Amino acid sequence: MTLRPLHRFILASGLTNLADGIATVAWAWLASLLTRDPVWIALVPVALRLPWALWAIPAESSPIVPIGGC
């Protein structure tokens, strides 16, 4: 069975999102083993998502330049 490119893209996107969610839970779980302070445990997922949020702000305001400069 061969998958069309769109189906492969959707499958890859879904698996990536699933793995990202599992990693977030795993890191928070590891933090709960190291400390019992809920603030520190809650900061772990925030720290994991913060770089993505900070890089998304300038990315949405930058102009899209087509390849070739036209």
C-alpha positions as CSV (number, residue, x, y, z in Angstrom):
1,M,0.0,0.0,0.0
2,T,1.4,3.3,-1.0
3,L,0.4,6.5,0.6
4,R,-0.1,9.7,-1.3
5,P,2.1,12.6,-0.4
6,L,-0.7,14.4,1.5
7,H,-1.5,11.3,3.5
8,R,2.2,10.9,4.4
9,F,2.4,14.5,5.4
10,I,-0.7,14.2,7.7
11,L,0.6,11.0,9.2
12,A,4.1,12.5,9.8
13,S,2.5,15.6,11.4
14,G,0.3,13.5,13.7
15,L,3.2,11.3,14.8
16,T,5.4,14.3,15.4
17,N,2.7,16.0,17.5
18,L,2.2,12.7,19.5
19,A,5.9,12.4,20.1
20,D,6.2,16.0,21.2
21,G,3.3,15.5,23.7
22,I,4.9,12.4,25.1
23,A,8.2,14.1,25.5
24,T,6.6,17.0,27.4
25,V,4.9,14.6,29.8
26,A,8.1,12.6,30.2
27,W,10.1,15.7,31.1
28,A,7.4,16.9,33.6
29,W,7.3,13.4,35.1
30,L,11.1,13.5,35.5
31,A,10.9,16.9,37.1
32,S,8.3,15.5,39.6
33,L,10.8,12.8,40.5
34,L,13.5,15.4,41.3
35,T,11.3,17.9,43.2
36,R,7.9,18.1,44.8
37,D,7.5,21.8,44.3
38,P,4.6,22.3,41.8
39,V,6.0,25.5,40.5
40,W,9.2,23.9,39.3
41,I,7.3,21.0,37.8
42,A,5.0,23.4,35.9
43,L,8.0,25.4,34.6
44,V,9.4,22.4,32.8
45,P,6.7,22.4,30.0
46,V,6.8,26.1,29.9
47,A,10.6,26.0,29.3
48,L,10.1,23.4,26.6
49,R,7.6,25.6,24.7
50,L,9.1,29.0,25.3
51,P,11.7,28.9,22.5
52,W,9.0,28.0,20.0
53,A,6.8,30.8,21.2
54,L,9.7,33.4,21.1
55,W,10.8,32.4,17.6
56,A,7.2,32.4,16.3
57,I,6.7,36.1,17.1
58,P,9.4,37.4,14.7
59,A,8.6,34.7,12.1
60,E,5.0,35.9,11.6
61,S,6.1,39.5,11.1
62,S,8.9,38.8,8.6
63,P,8.1,39.2,4.9
64,I,8.0,36.1,2.8
65,V,10.6,36.4,0.0
66,P,10.2,34.0,-2.9
67,I,13.1,31.9,-4.1
68,G,14.9,33.9,-6.8
69,G,14.1,37.2,-5.2
70,C,11.3,38.2,-7.6
